[in-house]
Amino acid sequence: MPELPEVEVVRRGLDRWVRGRTVDAVEVLHPRAIRRHVAGPADFAARLTGHRIGEPRRRGKYLWLPMENAGRPAERAAEISVLAHLGMSGQLLVQPHDAADEKHLRVRVRFADAAGTELRFVDQRTFGGLSLHDAVPGDPEGLPDVIAHIARDPLDPAFDEAAFHAALRRRRTTVKRALLDQSLISGVGNIYADEALWRARLHYERPTATLTRPRSAELLGHVREVMNAALAVGGTSFDSLYVNVNGESGYFDRSLDAYGREDEPCRRCGTAMRRRPWMNRSSYFCPRCQRPPRPAAVRP
């Protein structure tokens, strides 16, 4: 599942290639790709046609395109937005008109200009999708109302560190569960949680109530470091399913310190890395650098 860096890479590509362009036609090739738009394919296409795409936005793992009326000033807030969730295999690709259709092409968006490119939503497993939503009234970013509950992410300038620490101390949970709680901090998934916890020398089962303010600030700093490092190389791609809008893969998987390194030596102390099943996923950690909490410290 793409995490914040992968989605941000896609957002930046869309900002370069589709921002400011007016939708001329929309073709829905597979209804499942817009299943969250309950009014159906025809309504989805009709409501987008004639609108101009505003600045692509992102909150955590969610990406949206504010749709502006082409006949009004662009600085006015969008009333509707196209929300994109990539799922496990979704791709937003900018392709030439004459490029062959991808095998799993689900939605095509053509533009009313002579740039010669179109936007395609490709999704092999159809777990992702596009949907059209009203924007939160008065929100300058056109935030879709269905994701208004999603917390800001750690790279957002408006992220409230003090509130984050206070929430950590209040939660009767463990640190990795907290990092993956999108209502507390968005954009962090399994890969980058393991990476940040390794850098912070914290075990994934460490109770959040035991984290001091300096310790949570240190952890947050490592989350930001990992994400910025991943952004610098285009995100993490383990296979051909995650790519940017030009179809290129990211390379951060070559720099991972924890995730996927079971039985390999810890880059810090040389101890063999371990993997443990965790919430239908896996947690990777160093048993020496990231010692588990004492049983008495673990909350039920």
Salt bridges, closest charged atoms under 4 A:
GLU8 OE1 - ARG11 NE 3.01
GLU8 OE2 - ARG12 NE 2.88
GLU8 OE1 - ARG58 NE 2.86
ASP15 OD1 - ARG19 NH1 3.14
GLU27 OE1 - ARG108 NE 3.00
ASP43 OD2 - HIS37 NE2 2.79
GLU55 OE1 - ARG19 NH2 3.75
GLU55 OE1 - ARG57 NH2 3.25
GLU68 OE1 - ARG52 NE 3.30
GLU79 OE2 - ARG72 NH1 3.34
ASP101 OD2 - ARG108 NH2 3.05
ASP101 OD1 - ARG120 NH2 3.88
GLU102 OE1 - ARG120 NH1 3.05
ASP113 OD2 - ARG21 NE 2.80
GLU118 OE1 - HIS97 ND1 3.24
GLU118 OE2 - ARG108 NH1 2.80
GLU118 OE1 - ARG110 NH1 2.85
GLU118 OE2 - ARG120 NE 2.70
GLU141 OE2 - ARG57 NH1 3.63
ASP153 OD2 - ARG58 NH1 2.72
ASP156 OD2 - ARG152 NH1 2.83
GLU161 OE2 - ARG224 NH1 2.76
ASP181 OD2 - ARG171 NH1 2.63
ASP194 OD1 - LYS176 NZ 2.80
GLU218 OE1 - ARG215 NH1 2.80
GLU218 OE2 - HIS222 NE2 3.64
GLU225 OE1 - ARG199 NH1 3.61
GLU225 OE1 - HIS222 ND1 3.18
ASP257 OD1 - ARG267 NE 2.95
GLU262 OE1 - ARG275 NE 3.22
GLU264 OE1 - ARG261 NE 3.24
